[in-house]
Amino acid sequence: NVFIGYWNDDKATAAALHDGWYRTGDLMRRTGSDELCFVDRMKDIIIRGGTNISPAEIEEAIVAAHPAVEQAAVVGLPDEVQGQRVFAFATMSDAAAGETVMPDLVARLSRRLAAYKMPEAIMVVDKMPRNGLSKVDRQMLLAMAMQADRDRHAQVTPELLPVSRAAATSARRRAASR
């Protein structure tokens, strides 16, 4: 009684309906008291070397790792060997504008996350791109990450490279123009 199909999109409707049931793609976890807790969206899960990584878990860890971080978003970059690589974005508080937060953030984050979940890069952005529903636009972030990754690999590649705000703005403009 909730969903009969996507407007003029039979292919998407067929993919969403299974034996008459609508599959939202939400991943849930049942607690000890039988409550359901949202984990993440199935389409957002990063698969790295056969291991599933929840972007929401990494985003929460980034925000919790340092008081200067206001918001974080994580995407999976395609990788020929691993399947995907973890790439993160963060917005910083105005008070942190002049600080060198990144080394401290990376050190604290490495104590919170397993090595395979660590972002290979964290791009600082002034604000997260949003879609028409005011949700973080993960497709725009993915385009920005792929551009930053191409730019970074054209240079010498340090192990964990914080990407500057200027590079993030430039990548966002190039991605938006496509």
C-alpha positions as CSV (number, residue, x, y, z in Angstrom):
1,N,0.0,0.0,0.0
2,V,3.1,2.3,0.0
3,F,4.8,1.7,-3.3
4,I,3.6,0.5,-6.7
5,G,6.6,1.7,-8.7
6,Y,8.8,4.5,-9.9
7,W,7.3,6.9,-12.4
8,N,8.1,5.9,-15.9
9,D,11.1,3.7,-14.7
10,D,10.2,0.0,-15.0
11,K,13.9,-1.0,-14.6
12,A,14.2,0.8,-11.2
13,T,10.9,-0.6,-10.1
14,A,11.9,-4.2,-11.0
15,A,15.2,-3.7,-9.1
16,A,13.4,-2.3,-6.0
17,L,10.6,-4.9,-5.8
18,H,11.3,-8.5,-4.7
19,D,8.3,-10.9,-4.4
20,G,6.0,-7.9,-4.0
21,W,8.1,-6.4,-1.2
22,Y,9.8,-3.0,-1.6
23,R,13.5,-3.1,-0.7
24,T,14.7,0.2,0.6
25,G,18.4,-0.6,0.7
26,D,18.6,0.4,4.4
27,L,20.9,-1.8,6.5
28,M,19.7,-2.3,10.0
29,R,21.1,-3.9,13.2
30,R,19.0,-5.5,15.9
31,T,20.0,-4.6,19.5
32,G,19.8,-6.9,22.5
33,S,16.5,-5.4,23.3
34,D,15.1,-6.1,19.8
35,E,15.2,-2.5,18.7
36,L,16.3,-1.8,15.1
37,C,19.1,0.7,14.6
38,F,19.9,2.2,11.2
39,V,23.5,1.3,10.1
40,D,23.8,2.7,6.6
41,R,22.4,2.6,3.0
42,M,23.4,-0.5,1.1
43,K,24.4,1.6,-2.0
44,D,26.8,3.7,0.2
45,I,28.7,0.8,1.7
46,I,32.4,0.8,0.6
47,I,33.7,-2.6,-0.3
48,R,37.5,-2.7,0.2
49,G,39.4,-5.9,-0.4
50,G,36.2,-7.9,0.2
51,T,35.4,-6.1,3.5
52,N,32.3,-4.0,3.9
53,I,33.0,-0.5,5.4
54,S,30.1,1.7,6.6
55,P,30.7,5.4,5.6
56,A,28.5,6.4,8.5
57,E,30.9,4.8,11.0
58,I,33.9,6.6,9.6
59,E,32.0,9.9,9.4
60,E,31.0,9.6,13.1
61,A,34.6,8.8,14.0
62,I,36.0,11.8,12.1
63,V,33.6,14.2,13.8
64,A,34.2,12.6,17.3
65,A,38.0,12.6,16.8
66,H,38.6,16.3,16.8
67,P,36.5,19.3,18.2
68,A,37.3,21.4,15.2
69,V,35.5,19.1,12.8
70,E,31.9,20.1,12.3
71,Q,30.7,17.6,9.7
72,A,32.2,14.7,7.7
73,A,31.2,12.7,4.6
74,V,32.9,9.6,3.2
75,V,32.8,8.1,-0.3
76,G,34.4,5.0,-1.9
77,L,36.8,5.7,-4.8
78,P,37.0,2.9,-7.4
79,D,40.2,0.9,-7.2
80,E,41.4,-1.8,-9.6
81,V,43.1,-3.8,-6.8
82,Q,41.0,-3.2,-3.6
83,G,37.6,-2.6,-5.2
84,Q,37.2,0.8,-3.5
85,R,39.3,3.1,-1.4
86,V,38.1,5.3,1.5
87,F,38.1,9.1,0.8
88,A,36.7,11.6,3.3
89,F,35.5,15.2,3.4
90,A,35.3,17.4,6.5
91,T,34.1,20.9,7.3
92,M,35.9,22.7,10.1
93,S,34.7,25.3,12.6
94,D,35.6,28.9,12.0
95,A,37.8,28.8,15.1
96,A,39.9,26.2,13.4
97,A,40.5,28.1,10.2
98,G,44.0,29.2,11.1
99,E,45.0,26.0,13.0
100,T,46.8,23.0,11.7
101,V,44.2,20.5,12.7
102,M,45.0,17.7,10.2
103,P,48.0,16.0,11.8
104,D,46.1,15.9,15.2
105,L,42.9,14.7,13.5
106,V,44.7,11.9,11.7
107,A,46.5,10.8,14.8
108,R,43.3,10.7,16.9
109,L,41.4,9.0,14.0
110,S,44.0,6.2,13.7
111,R,43.3,5.3,17.3
112,R,39.5,5.1,16.6
113,L,39.5,3.2,13.3
114,A,41.1,0.0,12.1
115,A,43.8,0.6,9.5
116,Y,41.7,-0.7,6.6
117,K,39.0,1.9,7.5
118,M,41.3,4.9,7.6
119,P,40.6,7.4,4.8
120,E,43.5,7.7,2.4
121,A,42.8,11.4,2.1
122,I,40.7,14.0,3.9
123,M,39.6,16.9,1.9
124,V,38.6,20.0,3.9
125,V,35.7,21.8,2.3
126,D,34.0,25.1,3.3
127,K,30.6,23.4,3.1
128,M,29.2,20.0,2.0
129,P,27.4,20.0,-1.4
130,R,23.7,19.4,-1.0
131,N,21.1,17.9,-3.3
132,G,17.5,19.2,-3.8
133,L,16.4,17.5,-0.5
134,S,19.2,19.2,1.4
135,K,21.0,15.9,1.9
136,V,24.8,15.6,1.3
137,D,25.3,15.1,-2.4
138,R,27.4,12.0,-2.5
139,Q,27.6,11.9,-6.3
140,M,29.1,15.4,-6.2
141,L,31.5,14.3,-3.5
142,L,32.5,11.3,-5.5
143,A,33.2,13.5,-8.5
144,M,35.3,15.9,-6.3
145,A,37.2,12.9,-4.8
146,M,38.0,11.4,-8.2
147,Q,39.3,14.8,-9.5
148,A,41.4,15.3,-6.4
149,D,42.7,11.8,-6.7
150,R,43.7,12.4,-10.3
151,D,45.4,15.7,-9.4
152,R,47.1,14.1,-6.4
153,H,48.5,11.1,-8.4
154,A,49.9,13.6,-11.0
155,Q,52.2,14.7,-8.2
156,V,54.3,12.9,-5.6
157,T,51.8,10.9,-3.4
158,P,52.3,11.2,0.4
159,E,50.6,8.4,2.5
160,L,47.8,10.6,3.8
161,L,47.4,13.9,2.1
162,P,45.1,16.6,3.5
163,V,43.7,18.4,0.4
164,S,43.6,22.2,0.7
165,R,40.3,24.2,0.6
166,A,41.5,25.8,-2.6
167,A,41.9,22.4,-4.3
168,A,38.5,21.3,-2.9
169,T,36.8,24.4,-4.3
170,S,38.5,23.9,-7.7
171,A,37.5,20.2,-7.8
172,R,33.9,21.1,-6.8
173,R,33.7,23.6,-9.7
174,R,35.1,21.2,-12.2
175,A,32.7,18.4,-11.1
176,A,29.7,20.8,-11.2
177,S,30.6,21.9,-14.8
178,R,30.2,18.3,-16.1
